[in-house]
Amino acid sequence: MKSKFTIILLTIIFSFLGMSNVNGQSQWEQTSTPPGGSVWALETIGSNIFAGTASGGVYFSDDNGASWTQRNGAFPEMEVYSLAVNGTDIYAGTGASFGAGVYKSSDNGLNWTNITPSSMFMYSNVRCLAINDSHIYVGTSDEGIYMSALSGIDTESWSTFNTGLTNQNIRSLKIKESMIYAGTYGNGVWVSSTDSPDWDLTSATMPVDSDYIQAIDANGSTIFSGNISGLPVLYRSIDNGENWIESSTDIFNDKPVYAINHVGDHVL
């Protein structure tokens, strides 16, 4: 099972709907920052940090972000939108002018293997990745979701995972036990079993203009979702997505939520 990164490089910490407060005296220090443009994704393997960037591919740091090294192997111009880790393997989802793809590295990014689904359209940006003990799920901007077993993964091991999914512009994926949640661009949050695709819309209780879901996270029995359009932009569900509760604070009004994560009882 993929592990959450232990050092989180984000810009805001918040307490949300009864969760414990983070020490108000916490201080953030800017790292040297990867030189590859906007940072779209972060992951760790042990004490090594990986950053997926918009114009320079994957960057690697083993000193808490004090310095960064480009780790793109034979693909120096990778545009990386998503990263996921399984043990010592790291997966990168790419797109834009580089072309849609999924790449795997087992040596901390020194070398990458192209495992892109052979049927994937080259301009379908891979916006999100999710991994459980046995499978990887890939969310694209045009073709919905692909799934492959981790064992023996290659360009031909994928199948589409879209049954019932009417919006195939996928911006976020989150696995919670035996269920997988998908955030779409324009049609809210959907849920399916991880075993076989049978998608249902969960977010009918959200305002129509607040269903551009860029981020999903789960902490225990609670699911969080953040959108990038409309007000409010932050929700939680305590019944597996059947009902969504709006954020109780106006701190996020008109502030798009691009990432949600948690460490223990703290939501970031």
Backbone bond lengths (Angstrom), bond angles and torsions (degrees), N, CA, C in turn:
res aa  C-N    CA-C-N  psi(-1)  N-CA   C-N-CA  omega(-1)  CA-C   N-CA-C  phi
1 M - - - 1.471 - - 1.506 109.26 -
2 K 1.319 116.88 135.38 1.446 118.92 -178.06 1.512 110.16 -67.35
3 S 1.308 117.02 144.14 1.452 122.78 -179.95 1.510 110.12 -101.18
4 K 1.354 115.25 148.76 1.456 120.11 176.20 1.508 109.53 -72.04
5 F 1.320 117.56 147.94 1.452 119.14 177.16 1.520 109.24 -69.21
6 T 1.318 115.00 140.14 1.454 120.92 -173.72 1.509 112.68 -87.92
7 I 1.312 116.61 -20.47 1.462 120.39 173.86 1.507 106.55 -114.14
8 I 1.307 118.24 115.31 1.454 121.14 -172.24 1.517 109.68 -108.40
9 L 1.327 115.58 121.12 1.451 121.47 -177.29 1.517 108.50 -101.33
10 L 1.310 115.71 84.29 1.448 122.45 178.74 1.516 108.76 -123.74
11 T 1.306 117.17 179.95 1.453 119.59 -174.28 1.508 113.90 -112.30
12 I 1.339 118.76 -5.47 1.459 118.20 -177.33 1.519 110.26 -151.28
13 I 1.319 116.44 138.63 1.454 122.04 175.58 1.514 107.49 -115.84
14 F 1.322 117.20 136.07 1.445 117.16 -179.67 1.521 111.34 -141.47
15 S 1.338 114.79 154.44 1.448 121.96 171.26 1.517 107.78 -100.00
16 F 1.342 117.49 136.25 1.458 119.33 -169.49 1.523 110.90 -135.72
17 L 1.314 116.86 119.67 1.456 124.10 170.22 1.524 113.31 50.19
18 G 1.344 115.45 57.64 1.447 120.50 172.34 1.499 115.40 91.36
19 M 1.318 118.72 -2.30 1.450 120.10 178.48 1.514 109.48 -79.18
20 S 1.332 116.67 158.73 1.454 121.69 -173.89 1.516 111.76 -61.51
21 N 1.325 116.61 146.18 1.456 121.78 177.46 1.512 110.96 -76.22
22 V 1.326 116.10 142.19 1.449 121.79 171.86 1.520 107.67 -84.91
23 N 1.305 117.24 143.91 1.457 121.42 179.49 1.521 111.14 -50.26
24 G 1.343 115.66 120.12 1.453 120.27 -177.06 1.504 113.55 -65.89
25 Q 1.345 117.74 -12.02 1.459 120.82 -179.39 1.519 112.58 -92.38
26 S 1.341 117.61 1.74 1.463 119.80 -179.05 1.517 110.44 -58.36
27 Q 1.319 115.24 141.77 1.461 120.89 -177.37 1.526 109.61 -119.39
28 W 1.327 115.14 139.66 1.456 121.33 176.58 1.515 109.93 -107.47
29 E 1.333 115.63 137.93 1.454 121.21 176.23 1.523 108.65 -120.01
30 Q 1.318 116.16 132.60 1.453 119.71 179.25 1.520 109.84 -71.46
31 T 1.347 116.01 134.61 1.453 120.31 174.68 1.524 108.95 -76.74
32 S 1.308 116.00 -178.83 1.463 119.11 177.83 1.519 111.47 -68.61
33 T 1.349 116.52 -15.86 1.463 124.38 174.37 1.530 112.12 70.44
34 P 1.342 117.38 122.80 1.465 119.48 175.80 1.529 110.26 -58.00
35 P 1.323 117.90 140.05 1.473 121.02 -175.99 1.516 113.81 -81.42
36 G 1.314 118.32 12.82 1.462 120.32 -173.72 1.508 114.93 -96.69
37 G 1.335 117.93 28.23 1.456 119.71 177.87 1.519 111.57 84.84
38 S 1.327 116.23 -159.28 1.458 121.80 -177.02 1.527 111.16 -56.12
39 V 1.341 116.16 139.50 1.463 121.97 177.66 1.523 108.78 -94.09
40 W 1.333 116.42 116.69 1.450 121.79 -178.37 1.518 113.20 -97.27
41 A 1.331 118.46 -22.87 1.466 119.74 -172.96 1.524 110.25 -151.08
42 L 1.329 115.79 147.77 1.456 122.93 175.92 1.517 109.65 -135.25
43 E 1.332 116.64 140.88 1.464 122.79 173.16 1.512 108.98 -149.56
44 T 1.334 116.12 165.89 1.463 120.87 175.02 1.512 110.63 -134.11
45 I 1.331 115.29 150.79 1.462 123.53 164.50 1.513 105.25 -125.89
46 G 1.321 117.37 109.25 1.459 120.40 -172.78 1.519 110.08 61.85
47 S 1.318 116.30 -127.11 1.467 120.72 179.09 1.524 112.56 -93.43
48 N 1.323 117.81 4.46 1.462 121.69 179.62 1.526 110.36 -89.44
49 I 1.334 116.47 133.15 1.455 122.43 -179.32 1.529 108.79 -107.99
50 F 1.328 115.77 137.82 1.458 122.55 177.06 1.522 108.74 -120.98
51 A 1.321 115.85 134.16 1.464 121.84 178.15 1.517 109.17 -121.90
52 G 1.320 116.80 128.61 1.452 121.84 174.78 1.515 109.59 -95.73
53 T 1.318 117.55 123.75 1.463 121.71 -172.55 1.526 111.89 -116.55
54 A 1.340 114.17 165.89 1.459 120.64 -173.52 1.516 113.66 -78.34
55 S 1.325 118.09 -25.19 1.463 118.22 -175.20 1.519 113.76 -134.89
56 G 1.328 117.70 -2.24 1.452 119.03 -178.66 1.505 114.89 -127.86
57 G 1.324 117.24 9.20 1.447 120.37 177.87 1.514 113.60 76.73
58 V 1.329 116.31 -140.00 1.463 122.74 -175.76 1.523 109.74 -97.21
59 Y 1.324 114.88 133.46 1.462 121.35 174.56 1.528 109.06 -117.93
60 F 1.332 115.15 149.14 1.464 123.21 -171.95 1.525 109.65 -124.21
61 S 1.326 116.46 136.88 1.461 121.44 174.75 1.517 109.63 -136.45
62 D 1.338 116.27 134.59 1.472 120.83 174.55 1.522 111.07 -117.73
63 D 1.352 116.82 18.44 1.461 120.99 179.61 1.528 111.15 -133.91
64 N 1.350 115.33 42.66 1.466 121.85 177.29 1.524 113.22 58.70
65 G 1.320 117.01 32.34 1.455 121.25 175.17 1.507 115.54 86.46
66 A 1.342 118.14 5.83 1.461 119.87 177.70 1.527 111.23 -66.77
67 S 1.335 116.51 -31.83 1.462 120.50 177.12 1.518 108.83 -144.30
68 W 1.333 115.84 153.31 1.461 122.01 -176.68 1.524 110.27 -132.44
69 T 1.342 115.48 142.21 1.456 122.51 177.70 1.520 108.76 -124.53
70 Q 1.330 116.25 133.24 1.457 119.70 177.70 1.524 109.70 -68.29
71 R 1.341 115.84 131.07 1.465 120.95 -178.20 1.523 109.47 -130.00
72 N 1.327 115.81 75.13 1.451 120.38 -176.95 1.525 113.75 -115.79
73 G 1.325 117.79 2.62 1.446 119.00 179.77 1.509 111.87 56.20
74 A 1.324 116.72 -123.52 1.460 121.82 -177.40 1.527 112.39 -87.95
75 F 1.344 117.03 7.77 1.465 119.97 -174.81 1.532 109.56 -125.22
76 P 1.335 118.23 71.85 1.467 120.79 -173.01 1.521 113.97 -68.00
77 E 1.330 118.87 -18.61 1.458 120.45 -176.27 1.529 112.76 -104.47
78 M 1.312 117.66 22.16 1.464 120.72 -179.72 1.531 111.50 -57.36
79 E 1.329 116.23 136.02 1.463 122.10 170.66 1.525 106.80 -109.90
80 V 1.312 116.03 109.21 1.462 121.21 -166.55 1.522 110.45 -106.16
81 Y 1.322 115.79 119.89 1.461 122.01 178.68 1.528 113.13 -98.93
82 S 1.321 117.97 -21.69 1.461 119.66 -173.75 1.523 110.63 -151.22
83 L 1.328 114.76 149.88 1.461 122.89 176.66 1.522 108.72 -135.69
84 A 1.326 116.47 149.21 1.460 121.69 173.41 1.518 108.66 -149.01
85 V 1.339 116.30 150.24 1.458 121.80 -176.15 1.522 109.98 -123.96
86 N 1.325 115.49 139.01 1.458 122.28 171.57 1.520 107.46 -135.73
87 G 1.324 116.86 104.12 1.456 120.27 -175.67 1.519 110.57 64.18
88 T 1.314 116.89 -121.41 1.466 121.36 177.78 1.522 112.66 -99.18
89 D 1.326 116.85 7.33 1.463 121.59 177.34 1.520 109.34 -96.38
90 I 1.342 116.44 138.80 1.454 121.10 174.34 1.520 109.10 -123.32
91 Y 1.326 115.48 138.70 1.458 122.56 -178.09 1.520 108.82 -116.20
92 A 1.327 116.45 141.38 1.459 122.26 179.49 1.516 109.65 -124.41
93 G 1.343 115.42 133.58 1.457 121.49 173.97 1.515 109.49 -104.00
94 T 1.316 117.75 128.81 1.461 122.10 -172.49 1.526 111.18 -119.55
95 G 1.339 114.77 173.44 1.456 119.30 178.13 1.505 112.36 -178.23
96 A 1.348 115.22 -155.41 1.457 124.63 -178.77 1.530 110.14 57.57
97 S 1.330 118.51 -141.24 1.464 120.56 -173.21 1.525 112.58 -67.12
98 F 1.349 116.97 -21.06 1.462 119.30 177.11 1.522 110.77 -70.03
99 G 1.321 116.27 -30.12 1.457 120.95 -177.41 1.516 111.16 103.25
100 A 1.333 115.52 146.57 1.457 120.89 -178.34 1.522 110.40 -65.36
101 G 1.316 115.79 138.70 1.448 118.36 178.20 1.509 112.51 -170.45
102 V 1.324 114.52 165.83 1.463 123.25 172.68 1.519 106.69 -128.80
103 Y 1.331 116.04 129.15 1.458 121.84 -176.25 1.519 109.30 -128.90
104 K 1.325 115.65 148.91 1.461 121.75 -176.76 1.526 109.65 -127.55
105 S 1.333 115.66 137.40 1.459 121.46 174.43 1.526 109.42 -130.16
106 S 1.326 115.83 138.29 1.467 121.46 177.56 1.521 112.05 -115.42
107 D 1.356 116.61 9.98 1.468 119.85 -177.99 1.542 110.43 -133.67
108 N 1.344 115.03 45.70 1.460 121.09 178.17 1.526 113.23 59.12
109 G 1.314 115.93 33.91 1.454 120.32 173.26 1.514 115.73 86.31
110 L 1.327 118.76 4.08 1.462 119.70 178.82 1.523 110.85 -67.54
111 N 1.314 116.45 -36.73 1.461 121.47 178.81 1.525 109.02 -134.90
112 W 1.332 115.83 142.32 1.453 121.80 -178.75 1.522 109.87 -124.66
113 T 1.337 115.34 140.48 1.459 122.24 175.32 1.522 109.03 -108.62
114 N 1.322 116.30 130.78 1.458 121.46 178.23 1.528 109.17 -77.19
115 I 1.339 116.36 113.41 1.465 120.95 178.46 1.528 110.25 -118.84
116 T 1.325 117.40 24.65 1.459 122.69 -178.26 1.527 110.80 -57.80
117 P 1.338 118.33 132.70 1.472 119.19 174.37 1.519 111.35 -51.34
118 S 1.316 116.87 130.64 1.456 120.78 -173.39 1.527 112.35 -62.90
119 S 1.330 117.73 -24.60 1.458 120.77 -178.36 1.522 113.19 -93.00
120 M 1.330 118.56 0.62 1.459 120.32 -176.09 1.524 111.15 -73.06
121 F 1.329 115.81 133.60 1.455 122.26 176.35 1.530 108.83 -67.44
122 M 1.319 117.38 135.36 1.463 120.28 -169.82 1.527 113.37 -66.65
123 Y 1.343 118.33 -16.25 1.460 119.73 -179.39 1.530 112.74 -104.91
124 S 1.321 117.42 13.18 1.465 121.03 175.44 1.524 109.26 -86.77
125 N 1.313 116.75 94.80 1.465 119.83 -178.71 1.521 111.09 -56.13
126 V 1.334 116.52 135.22 1.464 121.54 176.65 1.524 107.31 -88.24
127 R 1.328 115.83 96.80 1.457 122.05 -172.40 1.520 113.87 -82.56
128 C 1.326 118.23 -24.56 1.469 119.49 -174.61 1.520 110.85 -155.35
129 L 1.324 114.70 154.22 1.455 123.55 178.21 1.524 108.77 -134.59
130 A 1.320 116.85 147.87 1.469 121.14 173.61 1.517 108.19 -144.02
131 I 1.335 116.40 142.90 1.455 122.11 -176.13 1.527 109.27 -134.10
132 N 1.342 116.13 136.55 1.460 120.05 166.45 1.529 108.41 -116.61
133 D 1.316 117.92 -159.33 1.466 119.75 -174.23 1.525 113.37 -66.37
134 S 1.319 117.58 -23.22 1.460 119.16 -171.35 1.520 115.24 -128.30
135 H 1.342 118.33 -18.56 1.459 120.37 -171.98 1.524 111.80 -136.51
136 I 1.329 114.77 158.20 1.466 122.31 171.75 1.521 108.28 -119.58
137 Y 1.325 115.70 141.38 1.465 123.23 -179.70 1.521 108.00 -121.23
138 V 1.325 116.08 135.39 1.459 122.55 -175.19 1.528 108.71 -121.83
139 G 1.336 116.42 122.52 1.454 120.99 177.65 1.512 111.12 -101.02
140 T 1.331 117.04 127.53 1.464 122.15 -176.36 1.529 110.63 -114.02
141 S 1.323 115.48 166.99 1.463 120.96 -177.64 1.522 113.12 -84.30
142 D 1.324 118.58 -10.87 1.463 121.06 -175.04 1.520 114.38 -134.72
143 E 1.329 117.18 -23.30 1.466 119.96 -170.15 1.520 113.10 -121.01
144 G 1.307 117.09 17.77 1.448 119.04 178.57 1.517 112.59 71.90
145 I 1.322 115.82 -132.14 1.465 121.91 -169.11 1.522 110.26 -122.19
146 Y 1.324 115.17 137.91 1.455 122.97 170.45 1.524 108.77 -111.36
147 M 1.337 116.68 150.67 1.459 122.04 177.93 1.525 109.80 -133.23
148 S 1.337 115.78 142.60 1.466 121.17 173.33 1.516 109.74 -143.16
149 A 1.326 116.31 146.58 1.463 120.10 167.64 1.520 108.25 -64.59
150 L 1.328 117.10 143.84 1.459 120.33 177.53 1.522 111.21 -70.11
151 S 1.313 116.50 -33.84 1.464 120.69 178.68 1.520 109.78 -72.41
152 G 1.319 116.37 122.68 1.455 120.81 178.10 1.513 114.36 73.48
153 I 1.329 117.29 24.40 1.455 120.23 -177.23 1.525 111.50 -65.20
154 D 1.331 115.79 135.15 1.467 121.85 174.63 1.525 107.51 -158.96
155 T 1.312 117.52 -170.44 1.464 120.56 -174.67 1.531 112.69 -67.80
156 E 1.345 118.21 -18.57 1.460 121.58 -176.91 1.525 113.39 -105.09
157 S 1.319 118.34 2.95 1.469 120.54 -174.08 1.527 113.35 -90.35
158 W 1.344 117.34 1.11 1.454 121.40 -172.68 1.521 112.63 -91.65
159 S 1.323 115.25 152.27 1.462 121.99 169.13 1.516 108.18 -135.68
160 T 1.343 116.88 153.01 1.460 119.26 176.47 1.524 109.13 -71.29
161 F 1.346 114.78 154.45 1.467 121.15 -173.83 1.534 108.02 -136.42
162 N 1.330 115.59 57.50 1.462 120.25 -166.25 1.522 115.79 -121.86
163 T 1.312 119.56 2.88 1.459 120.72 -174.22 1.533 111.71 -55.62
164 G 1.332 116.36 120.68 1.457 121.96 178.98 1.514 114.45 88.95
165 L 1.322 117.66 -7.56 1.464 122.16 -176.37 1.526 109.44 -88.81
166 T 1.323 117.62 108.65 1.468 120.57 -174.08 1.521 113.05 -86.16
167 N 1.332 118.08 -20.62 1.467 121.44 176.01 1.519 107.44 -113.48
168 Q 1.321 117.01 118.67 1.459 120.31 -174.96 1.518 112.77 -106.79
169 N 1.340 117.09 21.14 1.459 122.13 170.57 1.522 106.69 -96.83
170 I 1.329 116.56 95.17 1.464 122.90 -170.82 1.521 109.62 -98.92
171 R 1.333 117.01 125.58 1.459 121.74 -177.51 1.527 113.49 -110.91
172 S 1.325 118.88 -17.44 1.468 120.45 -179.05 1.520 109.70 -156.17
173 L 1.324 115.95 147.23 1.453 123.48 176.97 1.528 109.39 -135.00
174 K 1.323 116.65 142.08 1.462 120.77 176.31 1.518 109.29 -147.40
175 I 1.341 116.01 127.97 1.460 121.02 176.37 1.520 108.50 -95.62
176 K 1.333 115.66 130.59 1.463 122.93 176.35 1.512 107.54 -129.77
177 E 1.342 115.40 104.33 1.458 121.84 -176.41 1.533 109.52 56.98
178 S 1.343 119.01 -118.62 1.466 120.60 -176.84 1.519 112.99 -96.80
179 M 1.344 116.71 11.05 1.462 120.93 -178.04 1.526 110.01 -117.55
180 I 1.325 115.73 152.06 1.456 121.38 175.20 1.526 108.47 -124.49
181 Y 1.331 115.68 134.53 1.462 122.93 -179.85 1.528 108.79 -109.58
182 A 1.324 115.68 139.33 1.461 121.78 -179.68 1.520 109.37 -125.57
183 G 1.338 116.01 128.49 1.455 121.49 173.26 1.514 109.77 -96.55
184 T 1.329 116.71 126.82 1.451 121.48 -176.23 1.521 110.68 -107.14
185 Y 1.318 115.09 162.06 1.459 121.34 176.99 1.514 108.61 -91.96
186 G 1.356 114.79 86.95 1.447 120.06 175.97 1.507 116.30 118.72
187 N 1.346 118.00 -12.69 1.466 120.10 -178.78 1.515 112.98 -134.32
188 G 1.306 117.73 30.57 1.450 121.04 168.95 1.515 115.73 69.61
189 V 1.337 114.72 -151.35 1.467 123.09 -173.21 1.522 109.86 -106.23
190 W 1.332 114.44 133.89 1.463 121.88 179.00 1.526 108.67 -119.52
191 V 1.347 116.45 158.25 1.461 120.94 -178.74 1.524 110.01 -138.35
192 S 1.340 115.07 145.23 1.464 122.04 177.11 1.520 108.73 -149.40
193 S 1.308 116.20 159.52 1.456 120.69 167.14 1.524 109.06 -64.73
194 T 1.318 117.19 146.85 1.460 120.10 176.55 1.530 112.30 -73.60
195 D 1.329 117.20 -16.20 1.461 120.27 -175.70 1.524 112.75 -77.12
196 S 1.331 116.46 -43.11 1.460 120.51 -179.22 1.517 108.22 -149.84
197 P 1.341 118.13 145.33 1.464 120.52 -174.66 1.524 112.45 -72.32
198 D 1.313 116.21 126.39 1.466 122.94 174.66 1.525 106.13 -157.69
199 W 1.335 115.93 76.22 1.458 122.03 -167.13 1.524 112.33 -80.58
200 D 1.346 114.58 139.53 1.466 122.58 174.29 1.518 108.91 -128.95
201 L 1.339 116.30 142.18 1.458 121.39 175.33 1.524 109.21 -73.20
202 T 1.340 117.28 132.02 1.459 121.06 179.64 1.522 112.80 -106.72
203 S 1.320 117.34 -14.55 1.464 120.01 -162.94 1.518 114.14 -106.71
204 A 1.338 117.65 32.20 1.458 119.88 179.25 1.523 111.81 -63.26
205 T 1.334 117.49 -20.30 1.465 120.19 -179.12 1.521 112.20 -83.05
206 M 1.323 118.82 -4.75 1.460 121.41 176.11 1.526 109.94 -82.72
207 P 1.342 118.04 148.24 1.465 119.74 172.65 1.524 110.62 -57.51
208 V 1.324 116.01 147.86 1.465 120.83 -175.83 1.518 111.77 -58.30
209 D 1.338 117.50 -35.51 1.460 119.63 -176.60 1.521 112.74 -90.22
210 S 1.339 117.12 14.04 1.467 119.96 -178.90 1.521 110.95 -125.07
211 D 1.311 117.35 39.21 1.459 119.89 -174.38 1.527 112.76 -124.36
212 Y 1.342 115.07 30.13 1.464 120.28 173.41 1.526 106.90 -97.43
213 I 1.328 116.74 85.13 1.463 122.41 -164.71 1.521 110.55 -89.42
214 Q 1.321 115.37 105.76 1.456 121.97 -178.32 1.522 112.05 -91.71
215 A 1.346 118.05 -20.40 1.463 120.51 -172.71 1.522 110.67 -143.53
216 I 1.334 115.81 139.04 1.461 122.79 174.11 1.523 107.97 -138.12
217 D 1.333 116.12 140.17 1.464 120.56 172.38 1.518 108.45 -146.50
218 A 1.315 117.24 157.19 1.459 122.66 177.27 1.514 108.81 -128.86
219 N 1.327 115.88 134.79 1.462 122.75 177.72 1.517 107.40 -132.19
220 G 1.338 116.30 102.09 1.447 120.18 -174.46 1.512 110.36 64.95
221 S 1.334 116.72 -125.88 1.461 121.30 -178.26 1.511 112.97 -88.15
222 T 1.338 117.66 -0.76 1.464 121.58 -175.40 1.522 110.87 -104.19
223 I 1.338 115.49 135.67 1.456 122.01 175.36 1.519 108.06 -111.58
224 F 1.318 116.41 135.86 1.464 122.26 177.69 1.523 108.95 -113.71
225 S 1.320 116.08 143.56 1.462 120.09 173.52 1.520 109.23 -138.70
226 G 1.325 115.45 142.92 1.463 121.57 179.57 1.503 110.20 -127.58
227 N 1.330 116.35 134.45 1.458 119.65 -179.58 1.525 110.85 -112.74
228 I 1.304 115.65 170.45 1.462 120.44 -176.20 1.516 111.88 -118.24
229 S 1.341 115.23 18.85 1.461 118.84 177.99 1.514 108.91 -151.69
230 G 1.334 117.38 141.67 1.443 121.36 175.52 1.519 112.76 84.97
231 L 1.326 115.46 178.01 1.459 122.64 179.95 1.518 109.43 -128.98
232 P 1.332 118.91 140.83 1.466 125.27 -12.07 1.522 110.52 -74.62
233 V 1.295 116.91 -177.68 1.457 119.96 -176.25 1.526 112.79 -118.37
234 L 1.322 117.61 7.52 1.457 121.01 -178.00 1.515 109.50 -135.70
235 Y 1.343 116.00 132.74 1.459 122.50 -177.88 1.518 110.01 -136.35
236 R 1.360 114.45 161.21 1.455 119.41 168.88 1.518 108.64 -139.46
237 S 1.335 115.64 155.55 1.455 122.32 176.08 1.519 108.92 -132.88
238 I 1.330 116.14 137.13 1.472 120.53 177.26 1.522 111.07 -113.56
239 D 1.345 117.29 10.67 1.465 121.40 179.90 1.524 111.07 -132.35
240 N 1.333 114.26 43.38 1.471 121.34 176.21 1.520 113.14 60.11
241 G 1.325 116.51 29.22 1.446 120.64 173.79 1.508 115.46 93.54
242 E 1.332 118.60 0.73 1.464 119.31 178.70 1.520 110.86 -65.97
243 N 1.322 116.76 -34.47 1.457 121.57 177.42 1.522 108.86 -136.16
244 W 1.330 115.34 143.18 1.459 121.47 -179.85 1.523 109.40 -119.98
245 I 1.332 115.48 133.62 1.454 122.89 -178.76 1.515 108.30 -104.38
246 E 1.337 115.97 131.24 1.447 120.08 179.71 1.526 110.68 -71.24
247 S 1.337 116.22 150.14 1.452 121.23 174.34 1.518 110.19 -53.21
248 S 1.334 116.36 139.99 1.461 120.89 -177.41 1.521 112.30 -88.56
249 T 1.308 117.76 4.98 1.452 120.87 -179.63 1.514 110.08 -126.15
250 D 1.321 116.71 149.56 1.462 119.75 179.28 1.522 112.45 -90.90
251 I 1.349 117.52 10.17 1.463 120.24 -177.91 1.521 111.42 -61.38
252 F 1.338 117.12 -25.89 1.461 120.20 -177.68 1.516 113.24 -98.84
253 N 1.318 117.43 3.57 1.464 118.97 -179.45 1.526 111.10 -54.27
254 D 1.324 114.52 124.26 1.464 121.54 177.18 1.527 112.22 61.00
255 K 1.327 117.11 26.74 1.468 121.68 175.77 1.528 107.62 -120.68
256 P 1.316 118.99 98.97 1.465 121.53 -176.72 1.526 112.11 -55.85
257 V 1.339 115.66 140.01 1.461 121.87 -179.58 1.530 108.85 -102.77
258 Y 1.321 115.83 112.21 1.460 121.21 -178.19 1.522 113.29 -100.22
259 A 1.321 118.51 -14.70 1.462 120.53 -179.09 1.518 109.40 -154.18
260 I 1.335 115.79 140.85 1.457 122.67 172.82 1.521 107.00 -134.54
261 N 1.338 115.67 138.18 1.454 120.36 176.26 1.510 108.34 -151.23
262 H 1.318 117.34 170.23 1.457 119.88 178.07 1.524 109.67 -142.61
263 V 1.323 114.61 150.46 1.455 122.86 171.54 1.523 106.09 -129.80
264 G 1.332 116.55 111.37 1.454 119.85 -173.31 1.519 109.51 60.74
265 D 1.340 116.07 -126.16 1.464 120.53 -178.81 1.529 112.67 -93.63
266 H 1.315 117.09 5.59 1.458 120.26 -178.99 1.521 110.31 -97.92
267 V 1.336 115.78 132.56 1.463 121.76 176.40 1.513 108.38 -101.77
268 L 1.318 115.05 137.13 1.452 120.56 -180.00 1.523 109.62 -124.41
